[in-house]
Structure formats: C-alpha cells, structure tokens
Amino acid sequence: MAVKKGSGGVDAGRLKSFIQRIEKLEEERAGIGADIKEVFSEAKSAGYDTKIMRQVIRIRKMDKADREEQDELLTLYLNAVGE
C-alpha cells in the first residue's frame, strides 16, 4: 500500500504519476489502434480480405499444439455435420 501523505492520507504525487502514465499509454494505444485500422484499410483497397487477415493474425498468435488441436476439432465437427 502507498505511503499515506497529503490530503486524505494519499500520496498525491505518486497517484498523479500513475494516472499520468496510464493516460499516456491509453493515448499511445489509441494511436496504435488507428495505425492498425489504416493498414487494414490499405490492405482492403489492395484487394485483400481483411476478415481473413484478422483470422490469420489470430491463428499466428496461437501455440502450434493449440492450433493443431483446433484444426483437428474443426475437421471432426465438420465431418460430424456432413460438410
């Protein structure tokens, strides 16, 4: 727990520092989000399917064993429903 200082027993300087750091990171995250959206827009205008691109990105984040297990289950389920 923070050292109790200042008004109401709160270390105001440290609290303000945490708040400012979080706000700065949130601004950076918003900027990165806008950059990502712009890249997807460029890809779409170049003729790429952004829905599939998002799926590829999600799959690439997965551990190889998890990806293989998911592929096996997908195949099993598709076969079970006659696809």
DSSP file (Angstrom, degrees, kcal/mol; ACC not computed):
  #  RESIDUE AA STRUCTURE BP1 BP2  ACC     N-H-->O    O-->H-N    N-H-->O    O-->H-N    TCO  KAPPA ALPHA  PHI   PSI    X-CA   Y-CA   Z-CA
    1    1 A M              0   0    0      0, 0.0     3,-0.1     0, 0.0     0, 0.0   0.000 360.0 360.0 360.0 144.7    0.0    0.0    0.0
    2    2 A A        -     0   0    0      1,-0.1     2,-0.2     9,-0.0     0, 0.0  -0.245 360.0 -95.9 -63.6 149.6    1.2    3.5   -0.8
    3    3 A V        -     0   0    0      1,-0.1     2,-0.7     7,-0.1     8,-0.3  -0.484  43.5-117.8 -64.8 133.5    2.7    5.7    1.9
    4    4 A K        +     0   0    0     -2,-0.2     6,-0.3     6,-0.1     2,-0.3  -0.667  55.1 140.5 -83.6 116.8   -0.1    7.9    3.3
    5    5 A K        +     0   0    0     -2,-0.7     5,-0.5     2,-0.2     7,-0.2  -0.899  41.6  11.2-142.3 169.7    0.7   11.5    2.8
    6    6 A G  S >  S+     0   0    0     -2,-0.3     3,-1.6     3,-0.2     2,-0.2  -0.051 106.8   7.0  62.5-157.2   -1.0   14.7    1.9
    7    7 A S  G >  S-     0   0    0      1,-0.3     3,-1.1     2,-0.2    -2,-0.2  -0.392 135.8  -2.2 -65.9 126.2   -4.8   15.2    1.7
    8    8 A G  G 3  S-     0   0    0      1,-0.2    -1,-0.3    -2,-0.2    -2,-0.1   0.644 122.1 -71.5  70.6  15.6   -6.8   12.2    2.9
    9    9 A G  G <  S+     0   0    0     -3,-1.6     2,-0.4     1,-0.3    -1,-0.2   0.729  98.6 131.1  75.3  21.4   -3.7   10.1    3.7
   10   10 A V    <   -     0   0    0     -3,-1.1     2,-1.7    -5,-0.5    -1,-0.3  -0.891  66.4-123.4-110.6 137.8   -2.9    9.6    0.0
   11   11 A D     >  -     0   0    0     -2,-0.4     4,-2.5    -8,-0.3     3,-0.2  -0.619  34.3-173.9 -75.5  88.4    0.5   10.0   -1.7
   12   12 A A  H  > S+     0   0    0     -2,-1.7     4,-2.7     1,-0.2     5,-0.2   0.844  75.6  53.7 -59.3 -39.9   -0.9   12.5   -4.2
   13   13 A G  H  > S+     0   0    0      2,-0.2     4,-2.0     1,-0.2    -1,-0.2   0.921 112.0  43.5 -63.0 -44.6    2.3   12.8   -6.2
   14   14 A R  H  > S+     0   0    0      2,-0.2     4,-2.3    -3,-0.2    -2,-0.2   0.912 114.2  50.6 -68.3 -41.9    2.7    9.1   -6.7
   15   15 A L  H  X S+     0   0    0     -4,-2.5     4,-2.5     1,-0.2    -2,-0.2   0.928 110.7  49.4 -60.2 -45.7   -1.0    8.7   -7.5
   16   16 A K  H  X S+     0   0    0     -4,-2.7     4,-2.7     1,-0.2    -1,-0.2   0.887 109.0  53.4 -61.5 -39.5   -0.8   11.5  -10.1
   17   17 A S  H  X S+     0   0    0     -4,-2.0     4,-2.3     2,-0.2    -1,-0.2   0.920 109.7  47.2 -61.9 -44.8    2.2    9.9  -11.6
   18   18 A F  H  X S+     0   0    0     -4,-2.3     4,-2.4     2,-0.2    -2,-0.2   0.936 112.9  49.4 -61.4 -46.6    0.4    6.6  -12.0
   19   19 A I  H  X S+     0   0    0     -4,-2.5     4,-2.6     1,-0.2    -2,-0.2   0.924 111.7  48.3 -59.9 -46.2   -2.6    8.3  -13.5
   20   20 A Q  H  X S+     0   0    0     -4,-2.7     4,-2.3     1,-0.2    -1,-0.2   0.889 111.0  50.5 -63.3 -40.1   -0.5   10.3  -16.0
   21   21 A R  H  X S+     0   0    0     -4,-2.3     4,-2.3     2,-0.2    -1,-0.2   0.917 111.9  47.6 -63.7 -42.6    1.4    7.2  -17.1
   22   22 A I  H  X S+     0   0    0     -4,-2.4     4,-2.5     2,-0.2    -2,-0.2   0.922 111.4  50.5 -64.8 -43.8   -1.8    5.3  -17.7
   23   23 A E  H  X S+     0   0    0     -4,-2.6     4,-2.1     1,-0.2    -2,-0.2   0.906 110.4  49.9 -60.6 -41.8   -3.3    8.2  -19.6
   24   24 A K  H  X S+     0   0    0     -4,-2.3     4,-2.3     1,-0.2    -1,-0.2   0.920 111.4  48.4 -63.2 -44.0   -0.2    8.4  -21.8
   25   25 A L  H  X S+     0   0    0     -4,-2.3     4,-2.7     1,-0.2    -2,-0.2   0.884 109.4  52.9 -64.5 -38.4   -0.3    4.7  -22.5
   26   26 A E  H  X S+     0   0    0     -4,-2.5     4,-2.3     2,-0.2    -1,-0.2   0.891 108.8  50.2 -64.0 -38.8   -4.0    4.9  -23.4
   27   27 A E  H  X S+     0   0    0     -4,-2.1     4,-2.2     2,-0.2    -2,-0.2   0.922 111.5  48.2 -62.7 -44.1   -3.2    7.7  -25.9
   28   28 A E  H  X S+     0   0    0     -4,-2.3     4,-2.6     1,-0.2    -2,-0.2   0.907 110.4  51.7 -62.5 -41.7   -0.5    5.6  -27.4
   29   29 A R  H  X S+     0   0    0     -4,-2.7     4,-2.7     1,-0.2    -1,-0.2   0.909 109.0  50.3 -62.0 -42.0   -2.8    2.6  -27.6
   30   30 A A  H  X S+     0   0    0     -4,-2.3     4,-2.1     1,-0.2    -1,-0.2   0.903 111.4  49.2 -62.6 -40.7   -5.4    4.7  -29.4
   31   31 A G  H  X S+     0   0    0     -4,-2.2     4,-2.1     2,-0.2    -2,-0.2   0.903 111.4  48.1 -64.5 -41.9   -2.8    5.9  -31.8
   32   32 A I  H  X S+     0   0    0     -4,-2.6     4,-2.7     2,-0.2    -2,-0.2   0.903 109.5  53.8 -65.2 -41.1   -1.7    2.3  -32.5
   33   33 A G  H  X S+     0   0    0     -4,-2.7     4,-2.3     1,-0.2    -2,-0.2   0.900 109.0  48.5 -59.3 -41.2   -5.3    1.3  -33.0
   34   34 A A  H  X S+     0   0    0     -4,-2.1     4,-2.0     2,-0.2    -1,-0.2   0.888 110.7  51.3 -66.2 -38.3   -5.7    4.0  -35.6
   35   35 A D  H  X S+     0   0    0     -4,-2.1     4,-2.1     2,-0.2    -2,-0.2   0.911 110.2  48.6 -64.0 -42.7   -2.5    2.9  -37.3
   36   36 A I  H  X S+     0   0    0     -4,-2.7     4,-2.4     1,-0.2     5,-0.2   0.922 110.0  51.7 -63.6 -43.9   -3.7   -0.7  -37.4
   37   37 A K  H  X S+     0   0    0     -4,-2.3     4,-2.1     1,-0.2    -1,-0.2   0.892 108.9  51.7 -59.0 -40.3   -7.0    0.4  -38.8
   38   38 A E  H  X S+     0   0    0     -4,-2.0     4,-2.3     2,-0.2    -1,-0.2   0.896 108.4  50.2 -64.6 -41.2   -5.2    2.3  -41.5
   39   39 A V  H  X S+     0   0    0     -4,-2.1     4,-2.5     2,-0.2    -2,-0.2   0.911 110.7  49.5 -64.9 -41.7   -3.1   -0.7  -42.5
   40   40 A F  H  X S+     0   0    0     -4,-2.4     4,-2.5     1,-0.2    -1,-0.2   0.894 109.9  52.0 -62.9 -38.4   -6.2   -2.9  -42.8
   41   41 A S  H  X S+     0   0    0     -4,-2.1     4,-2.4     2,-0.2    -2,-0.2   0.913 109.9  48.4 -63.5 -42.8   -7.8   -0.2  -44.9
   42   42 A E  H  X S+     0   0    0     -4,-2.3     4,-1.3     2,-0.2    -2,-0.2   0.921 111.8  49.6 -61.8 -44.4   -4.8   -0.1  -47.2
   43   43 A A  H  <>S+     0   0    0     -4,-2.5     5,-2.5     1,-0.2    -2,-0.2   0.904 110.5  50.5 -62.4 -41.5   -4.9   -3.9  -47.5
   44   44 A K  H ><5S+     0   0    0     -4,-2.5     3,-1.7     1,-0.2    -1,-0.2   0.913 108.9  50.6 -63.7 -42.9   -8.6   -3.9  -48.3
   45   45 A S  H 3<5S+     0   0    0     -4,-2.4    -1,-0.2     1,-0.3    -2,-0.2   0.747 105.9  57.5 -68.1 -21.1   -8.1   -1.3  -51.0
   46   46 A A  T 3<5S-     0   0    0     -4,-1.3    -1,-0.3    -3,-0.2    -2,-0.2   0.439 128.0 -99.8 -86.0  -0.2   -5.3   -3.5  -52.4
   47   47 A G  T < 5S+     0   0    0     -3,-1.7     2,-0.2     1,-0.3    -3,-0.2   0.504  76.4 138.1 100.0   4.9   -7.9   -6.3  -52.7
   48   48 A Y      < -     0   0    0     -5,-2.5     2,-0.9    -6,-0.2    -1,-0.3  -0.578  58.2-118.4 -85.3 149.2   -7.1   -8.4  -49.6
   49   49 A D     >  -     0   0    0     -2,-0.2     4,-2.1     1,-0.2     3,-0.2  -0.767  23.4-165.2 -86.2 107.2   -9.9   -9.8  -47.5
   50   50 A T  H  > S+     0   0    0     -2,-0.9     4,-2.4     1,-0.2     5,-0.2   0.784  85.0  60.4 -69.6 -26.6   -9.3   -8.2  -44.1
   51   51 A K  H  > S+     0   0    0      2,-0.2     4,-1.6     1,-0.2    -1,-0.2   0.924 109.2  43.3 -63.9 -43.1  -11.6  -10.6  -42.3
   52   52 A I  H  > S+     0   0    0     -3,-0.2     4,-2.7     2,-0.2    -2,-0.2   0.885 110.7  55.9 -69.3 -38.5   -9.3  -13.5  -43.4
   53   53 A M  H  X S+     0   0    0     -4,-2.1     4,-2.4     1,-0.2    -2,-0.2   0.918 106.9  49.9 -58.8 -43.1   -6.2  -11.4  -42.5
   54   54 A R  H  X S+     0   0    0     -4,-2.4     4,-2.3     1,-0.2    -1,-0.2   0.884 110.5  50.6 -62.3 -38.0   -7.6  -10.9  -38.9
   55   55 A Q  H  X S+     0   0    0     -4,-1.6     4,-2.5     2,-0.2    -2,-0.2   0.910 109.1  50.5 -66.0 -42.1   -8.1  -14.7  -38.8
   56   56 A V  H  X S+     0   0    0     -4,-2.7     4,-2.7     2,-0.2    -2,-0.2   0.916 110.8  49.5 -60.9 -43.8   -4.5  -15.3  -39.9
   57   57 A I  H  X S+     0   0    0     -4,-2.4     4,-1.2     2,-0.2    -2,-0.2   0.915 111.4  48.9 -62.3 -43.6   -3.2  -13.0  -37.3
   58   58 A R  H  X S+     0   0    0     -4,-2.3     4,-0.5     1,-0.2     3,-0.3   0.914 113.2  47.1 -62.0 -43.0   -5.3  -14.7  -34.6
   59   59 A I  H >< S+     0   0    0     -4,-2.5     3,-1.3     1,-0.2    -2,-0.2   0.901 107.3  56.2 -66.5 -41.5   -4.1  -18.1  -35.7
   60   60 A R  H 3< S+     0   0    0     -4,-2.7    -1,-0.2     1,-0.3    -2,-0.2   0.771 101.9  57.9 -63.9 -24.9   -0.4  -17.0  -35.8
   61   61 A K  H 3< S+     0   0    0     -4,-1.2    -1,-0.3    -3,-0.3    -2,-0.2   0.695  91.4  95.5 -74.7 -18.9   -0.6  -15.9  -32.2
   62   62 A M  S << S-     0   0    0     -3,-1.3     2,-0.1    -4,-0.5    -3,-0.0  -0.380  85.5-106.1 -77.0 150.2   -1.6  -19.4  -31.2
   63   63 A D     >  -     0   0    0      1,-0.1     4,-2.5    -2,-0.1     5,-0.2  -0.457  33.5-116.8 -65.9 145.0    0.8  -22.0  -29.9
   64   64 A K  H  > S+     0   0    0      1,-0.2     4,-2.5     2,-0.2     5,-0.2   0.888 114.5  49.9 -57.3 -43.1    1.4  -24.7  -32.6
   65   65 A A  H  > S+     0   0    0      1,-0.2     4,-2.4     2,-0.2    -1,-0.2   0.905 111.5  48.6 -64.6 -41.4   -0.1  -27.5  -30.5
   66   66 A D  H  > S+     0   0    0      2,-0.2     4,-2.5     1,-0.2    -1,-0.2   0.902 111.3  50.6 -64.1 -40.3   -3.2  -25.4  -29.8
   67   67 A R  H  X S+     0   0    0     -4,-2.5     4,-2.5     2,-0.2    -2,-0.2   0.920 111.2  47.8 -64.0 -43.8   -3.6  -24.6  -33.5
   68   68 A E  H  X S+     0   0    0     -4,-2.5     4,-2.4     2,-0.2    -2,-0.2   0.907 112.0  49.9 -63.9 -41.3   -3.2  -28.3  -34.4
   69   69 A E  H  X S+     0   0    0     -4,-2.4     4,-2.5     1,-0.2    -2,-0.2   0.915 111.3  48.9 -63.2 -42.6   -5.8  -29.3  -31.8
   70   70 A Q  H  X S+     0   0    0     -4,-2.5     4,-2.6     2,-0.2    -2,-0.2   0.908 110.7  50.4 -63.9 -42.1   -8.2  -26.6  -33.1
   71   71 A D  H  X S+     0   0    0     -4,-2.5     4,-2.4     2,-0.2    -2,-0.2   0.910 111.0  49.2 -61.4 -42.7   -7.7  -27.8  -36.7
   72   72 A E  H  X S+     0   0    0     -4,-2.4     4,-2.6     2,-0.2    -2,-0.2   0.924 112.6  46.9 -63.3 -44.9   -8.4  -31.4  -35.7
   73   73 A L  H  X S+     0   0    0     -4,-2.5     4,-2.9     2,-0.2     5,-0.2   0.901 111.1  52.0 -65.0 -40.3  -11.6  -30.4  -33.8
   74   74 A L  H  X S+     0   0    0     -4,-2.6     4,-2.6     2,-0.2    -2,-0.2   0.932 111.8  46.2 -60.8 -45.8  -12.8  -28.3  -36.7
   75   75 A T  H  X S+     0   0    0     -4,-2.4     4,-2.5     2,-0.2    -2,-0.2   0.921 113.0  50.2 -61.6 -44.8  -12.3  -31.2  -39.1
   76   76 A L  H  X S+     0   0    0     -4,-2.6     4,-2.1     1,-0.2    -2,-0.2   0.923 113.1  45.5 -59.8 -46.8  -14.1  -33.6  -36.7
   77   77 A Y  H  X S+     0   0    0     -4,-2.9     4,-1.5     2,-0.2    -2,-0.2   0.902 112.2  50.7 -66.8 -41.3  -17.0  -31.2  -36.2
   78   78 A L  H  <>S+     0   0    0     -4,-2.6     5,-3.1    -5,-0.2     4,-0.2   0.913 111.9  47.9 -62.5 -41.8  -17.3  -30.5  -40.0
   79   79 A N  H ><5S+     0   0    0     -4,-2.5     3,-1.1     4,-0.2    -1,-0.2   0.880 107.8  56.4 -64.5 -37.3  -17.3  -34.3  -40.7
   80   80 A A  H 3<5S+     0   0    0     -4,-2.1    -1,-0.2     1,-0.3    -2,-0.2   0.823 110.6  43.3 -65.6 -31.3  -19.9  -34.9  -38.0
   81   81 A V  T 3<5S-     0   0    0     -4,-1.5    -1,-0.3    -3,-0.2    -2,-0.2   0.315 121.0-106.0 -98.8   9.2  -22.3  -32.4  -39.6
   82   82 A G  T < 5       0   0    0     -3,-1.1    -3,-0.2    -4,-0.2    -2,-0.1   0.766 360.0 360.0  80.6  26.6  -21.6  -33.7  -43.1
   83   83 A E      <       0   0    0     -5,-3.1    -4,-0.2    -6,-0.2    -5,-0.1   0.413 360.0 360.0-101.1 360.0  -19.5  -30.9  -44.5
